Structure formats: structure tokens, C-alpha cells
């Protein structure tokens, strides 16, 4: 057989492989469907994007749900490219009964199209007060147009980790953490080290992600009450100007080139933080798991993001995969019963321990199983506060993010004016949002 290696054929082969996986998944589920019908159960289909160990933990929880009653049988399906498949499925109407294959960044774009079922009536009938169970930032993230459309089983917090030995060696102190931007700039400067030829040997960190720093400076990106994009808020402009200033202090291109000599993944022994080439590192609670595995002798500490006067202390971003019921599901009541089961404290505790993630429920996050790790303990308190932000409920957020990231690159690498950059983002995104809202007849 002659094998063609052209890109087009490879794409066709990939599509065929994905289709084959779907067919096999459906075929293998026939026995389960027949068993469910024999037991007079209603079979529901749940799509997930988790694979490997994560899928194994989730399957155990699904199995427990199936064994807990004799009315509903859930068949879980995980396939390659499932997040893309969900977009296609919603367009064609061939959807599962429950899915966790919706990124938080895309959530509002689904909700405005009416393809997600509002969960408010189901939550009310359940007797649960989820507004008090979930961390505030996450609970806000589940809303669009004052309705709840999604829930979550896991979350992540964000911190700076630092190398205690480096902090001590540069005269800062191993247990002293920077709290203000001035202190953060100073320790960053102290951590930079060059060899005798002027080559970079070590650095602190370089601030990135204007979306995050905009919130830290006291800004924000959208006013949902007025449907106004707020890209050029003064706080956002100040944040981008500060990021630009930090990049000018160091040769940002040289620093990025230096970074490329190491692995960008924390699940690698060559991560620059593990080998002492980066003194400060942005990551989440899952970092402690990888530190134990790849750098067990590294002495590290952590601190929340420092903030300027008038900014927000203990700020963090949230996102991830969200659970939702498609509005065209034929078994919405049964899908809710499963979702209610999956978001119970017992299920979330088991799932988050298996994934090394922070639980989104306040009660579970404060369980000794998590707080025995001081990083989880501190993040549980930060994430239970009010300065935690998910993607804003603007249905063009994925495009908006792309524009903001491009503006950041122009500011950091091209020295373009932050005010003009964000003014341009403001104009383009408001124009695009107005068009969408007009189509949807939203005022």
C-alpha cells in the first residue's frame, strides 16, 4: 500500500481516526444501552475532555452514581478533539445530555446563543444554596444575563512560587515575601544574574498577562450592566504601562531566548524554576505535586500577587472546564440529577484529590485532606475572597483575549503606547459586541 504524507491527506486521516473513535465508543456502549433498557433505566450520555488518570477518577464517580439508583444509567464518552466536537454538535443539534467540554472562556458565547439550559429551576428544586457553597469568583463565572448555566468540579488558584536559597543569597531573606510592587521590582532586580561575558544565567520573573494585571491594578474588562467593553480603563492602561516598563529594564528578547533553553512545562525536570534559573515562578496549587516529583530538594516559598496602591490584594484568575446541560438534551431532569451528584462535596473531594486541583466548594477546600498542604490552605483562603475573577460574561471574550494579548506584545516588544493600544482594542471589541447584541436583540 502506498502511503501519502501530504498535509491534506494527513488531515483526512486524522478526521477518519476521530470518527472511528466515536463509532467505536458508540458501538462499545451498545451492551450498556441494552442492559440499561432491560433494567428500565433512562440512559444519558455525558461527554468529557478528561483522559488518562483524570478520566479514571471520573469514571469511578460515574460508576458510583450508576450504582446509587436504578432509574438512570450514565454512559461517559471521551474522544480526541472533544472541545471542537462540542462546537460542531451544538451547531447541528446532535448533543449529549451533559457535557464538561466547555471552556470558561467560551461559556458566554454558548449562553447567548441559547444552546445551554438555565440551571436555576433545578438548583431551586435541589434545596442547595450553591451561592454559598461555591467560591464567589466561580459562582459569578457561572452566570450569564442573571441566569446560572454551568457548574464546576474543580478549579485552580494562582500564586508566585520563589526559591528560598536564591532569595537568601541575594540578601533579601528567605522568608521575606514582596507585598508591594516596589518590593516586587526590587527582588526581581536582585535575582537577575549574568556571567562574566554578559550572558544571562538567572532571572526573577517577567510579568505577563495583561488581563491578570489589569485586575490587580484595580481595573476590569467588561461592564455587563451596560454591555460596555472597558479595555481602556485607566487602571488597565497603568497596568500595561507598568508591564512595558518592566520589560524595558531587562532585554525581554534575551530573557525569552534564555527561557527557551529550558522546558516550559512544570511536569519536567528541566523546568527553569526547578534548576535554579528562574527565582520566581507563576503557577497554581498543582505545583506542589510536581515539585515533590521533579525537585524534591528545592526549598521554596510562595506569595500572592503584589499590588499597587488602590489595587486589589489577593487577586486570582479562575477558568477551566465547565459542566452544562445542552438545551436540546432529551433528558434534562436526569442530566441534572447526575450533575447534582457530581457537584456534591464527596464527589468533588475525590475528583480534586485525584487531579491535584483545588476544590471549587469552600467547605471542601478547607478539608484537612487539602489544607494539610500549606499552599492549598493559603489558596483556599485567597480563592474564597472577592478578588477572584473568571472570564467576564462577554460573548466575544475569546476574540477579545486575542486582541488584548496582541496589545501586550506590541507594548512589550514594540514599545507601542499602552493608551493607544487599549483604545484600539476598546473600539474594535465594542464594535464587534454591538453587532452581536443587535443580532440577538439585546439592549
N, C-alpha and C positions, 0 to 999 in steps of 0.2 A: 504494500500500500504506500503510495506517495503521500508524504506529509507536507502540507503548505505551511510556511512560517510567517506569512504576511499578517499584518496587524488586523486587517478586516476579518480574515478567517479566524484568527485567534479570538476576536470579539464574538464571532458567531459560535465558536466552540465553547466560550465561557457562558454565553446565553443558554446553549444546549445543556451544559453541565448543571446550571442553576435550575433549569426547568426539570431536568432529570431528578435532582434532589427533591424538588417539590412533589413530583409524581410519586417517587418512592416513599416520601413521607406520608402522602395521602394513602398510597397502597398499603403501607405497613400499618396504617391506622384502621384498616377495614375490620380486622379482628376485634379491635377495641370497640368499634362502632357497633358491630354485631352483638358483642357482649353487653354493651350499654343498652341496646334495644331489647335484648332478652330480659334485662332487668328493669325494663320500662323506665329507663333513665333518659333525661334530656341531655344530648351530647352538645357540648360547647367547645369551640376551638379558640385557643389562645396562642397568639404569635409573640415570640420573644426574639431579641437580638443577642441574648447572652449565650455563650458557648462554653465548652470545656468545664472547668471546675464550677464556675458560676451556674451553668445550666444544671449541673448535677445537684447542687444545693437546692435550686429552684424546683427541680423535678421531685425531690423528696417532699417539699412542702405541698406541691400539687398532688402527690400521691396521698398525703395525709388528708387533704381536702376530699379527694375521691372516696377515701375510706370513712370519712366523718359522717356521711349521709348516703342515702340510696336513691336520691332524686336526680342528681346532676353528675355527669361524668365529663371531666375536662381533659381534652387532648392538647398537649403543648406541642407547638411546631417551631423549630428554629432552623433558619435557612440562611445561606450566604446572601449578602446584599439585602437583608430584610427591611432595612430602613427605606431603601429605594423602592422596594416592592410595595410597601405600605402606601407610598405616594401614588403609585400606579393603581393599587387596589381601590383607594378612595375615589380616584377618578372614574374607575369602571364599575364601582359598586360591589365588587367581589371581596368582601371584607371578613375578618374574623369576628368573633363575639367580644373578644377582649384583646388589646394589644399593649405592649410596653415598648413599642418600636417608634416612639415619637420623641424626638429630641426637644428639650425645653425651649431651645432657640426657635423651633418651628411651630411650637404649640399654638400661638395666636393665629398663625396663618391657616391652621386647620380649623380653629374655633370659628373664625369669621366666615368660613365657607359653609358652616352648618353641618359638617360631617362628623362632629363629635356630639355625644349625648350629654346634656347637662346632668350632673350628679346630685344636685340639690335635693330633689324629692326622695332619692334613695337614701341619702345621708340622713335626712329628717326621719325617715321610717326606721332607720337602724338604731336610733336612740343615742348615737355617738355625737359628741361635740368635737368634731375634728379641728375646729379653730383653736381649741385649747390643747389638743393632742400634738398637732404638728408645730414645728418651729415656725415663728411668724413669717420669716422671709419665704419659706417654702409655701406656706398657706396662701400668701399673696400671689405667688407664682402660679398657683393652680387656677386662678381666676381670669376670666375674660368677660368684659361687659357685665360685671357684677354677678356672674354665674360661675360655679365650680365645674370644670370639665375634666380634671385629671387628678391623680394622686401619685404618690411615690413610695417605694420600699426602701430607698437608700439615698444618701446624699454625701457630699464631701465638703469639708471646710478648707480654708487656705491660710497658711502661715509662712513666715520666713524661718527656715532652719539655719543654724550657724555652727561653725566649727569652733569649739571652745579653745582648743590649743592655739589656733591662729589668733583668736581674739586676745588671748593671754600674751602671745609672743609679740604682738604689735603694741602692747602696753595699754590696751583698752580694759582688760579684765574679763575673765572667762564667764562670770555670772552677771555681767552688766549688759543689759539689752537697750538698744536705742529706742526711745519713745517719741522723740520729735524728729522732724525732717532734718534739722540741723545736725542732730546726733547721728542720724542715718547717713547723711552725706559724709560726716567725719569718719565714721568707722569704715565706710566704703573706700574712702581715700587711703586710710591706713592699710587696708588689706591688699591694695594693688602692689605687685612686686615685679621688678624687671631684672633680667640678668645683666652682666657687665657689658653686653653688646646691645642693650636696649630692647631685647625681646621679652615679651610678656611671659611671666612664669606663673602668676596667680592674680586673681581679681576678686572683688567682693561680689557684687551683682550689678546688673544694669536694669533699671526699671523698665518694664514693658507693659503693654495692655492698657491703652488709654481709657477703655471702658471701666476698668477697675479703679484706676487712679482718679478718674472723674468723680466717682462716688466718694472716694477717700477725701478729696478736696471739698466735698460738700455739694457736688453737682448731681446731675441726673440727665437722662436721655430722652424722656418722654413724659408728657402730661396727659394721662388718659382721660381726665375730665374734660379737657378742651380739644383732645385729639391733635395736640401740637407737638411736633418734634422740637427738642430742646438741645440740639447738638452744640450750639454756640453760647450756652450759658457761661457767664463769667468764670464760674468755678471750673468748668471743663477746659476753658481756654488757659486758665492758670495752670491746670494740671499738665496740659500738653506742653506749655512753655517750660515748665519745670523739667519734664522728661527730656526736652530738647537740650536744656542747659546741662543736664547730667551727661548726655551723650557727647556734648562738646568737651567736657572735662577729660574724657578718655577718647582714644581713637576707636570709635564704635566699630569700624570695619575691621580693625586689627583684633578687637576683642571677639567679634563674631567669628573671625577666621580661627582664632585660638580655640574657641568653643568647638569648632568642627573637628578638631583633632581628638575629641572625646565622644562618647556615646551621649545622645540626647535623652536616652531612656533611663529612668530610675531603676528599672529591672535589669541592670547591667553593672558588672563590677567596675566598668570604665567610666561610670558617671563622674563628671568633674568634681562634684561635691564629695564623693567617696574617696577620691585620690588626692584631695587637698588642693585642687586647682581653682575651685570656687569656694570662697569662705562663707557665702550666704546663698541660700537656695530656696526658691519658691516651690512649695509643694503642699500636700494635704496630709490627713491623718494616716493614710495608707503608707506614707514614707517610713514610718517606724518598722513596719513589716519588712520592707526592702533593706533598711539599714541593718536589721538583725541578720539578714541573709547575706548581704554583699559587703557590709563594712561593720562587722560586729565590734571592732575595737575603736571605732570613731567616737570621740566624746563630743556630743552635740547638745545644743540648746535650741530654743525657739522663741519667737516673739510675734505678736500681731503686727500688722502693717502700721508703721508710724504715720502720723497725720499732721497737717499744718494747723495753725490757729484758725478756728472756725470750721475745721474739717470734722470728719466722723471717726471716732475711736472704734476699735474692734470691728472693723469693716470686713466683710467677706462676700464672695460671689457664690451662687449655687446654680446648678443646672442638672444635666444628666437625662436619663430615660424616664419618661412619664407613662403611667398606665391610664388608658382611656377606653371607653366603650364607643365604638362607631355607631352613629345614629341609624345606620341601616342594618344593624345587628338584628337577627330574628329572635334572639334570646337575651334580651336586655336584663330582665329580672335575674336570670340565672348567672349572667356575666357579673352583675353587681354582687351577687352572693359570693362568687369567687373573689372578686376584688376586695370585698369586705373581709374575707378570710385572709387574704394575702397581706392586708394592711393592719392586721391585729398585732399587738405588741409581741406575741410569741413568734409569729412568722417573721416579722421584721428583725427581731433579735437574731434568729437563726440565720437569716439571709445575710445580714450585715457582718456577722462574725465570720461567715464563710467567704465574704468578699473583702474583708479587712476595710470596710467602709463605716462611716458614721451613720447611726440611725437617724431618720428624719423625725421620729417621735421624741419629744422632750423626755418623757418618762423612761424610754428605753435607752436613750443616750446617756442617762445618768445611772444606768445599771452598773454595778461593780464589774461586770464582765467587760465593760468598756472603760470605765473610769480608773481601773487598775493601771491603765496606761496613762501617764500624766498628760500626754499630748491629746489623747481623746478627751480627757477630763477638761482641759482648758478650752478645746474647740467646742465641746458641748455647751459651755457657758457662752462663748462668743456666738455660736450659731443659734442660741436661744434668745439672743438680743434682737434689737430692732434694726441694726445697721447691716443687715444681710439682704442681698439683692439677687433675685433671679432675672432672667431676661425680661425687659419691660413688655407689657401687653400691646405691642405694636405689631400688626400683622406683616410688616415688611422688615422685621428685625434681621433676618439673615442677610438681606441686601444692605441694610443699614450698618451691620457689623463690618461687612466687607469695605464699605466706604470709610468707616472710622479707622480700620486697620491700615487702609491706604493713606489716609491723612497722617497717621502716626509715622509711617515710613517716610513720607515726604518731609515731615518735621525733623525726624531723627537723622535721616541720611541725606536729605536735600536742603536742610536749613530753611525750609519754607516758613512763612509767617503763620503761627498757630491760629491767630484770629481769622485770617483769610481762609485757611484750610477748613476750619469748622463752620465758617459762614457758608462756604460752598457746599459742605455736607448738609447743612441746615436747608438750604434752598432745594437741593436735589431730592432729599428724602421727603420734605414736606410736599413737594410737587407730586411725587410718586404716591404718597399716602393719600393725598386729596383725590387723586384719580381712583384709587381703590375704594375709598369711602363713598365716592359718588356712585360707583358701580353697585355698591352694596346698600345704597340709600341710607347711609349712616350720617347723621348731622353732628 
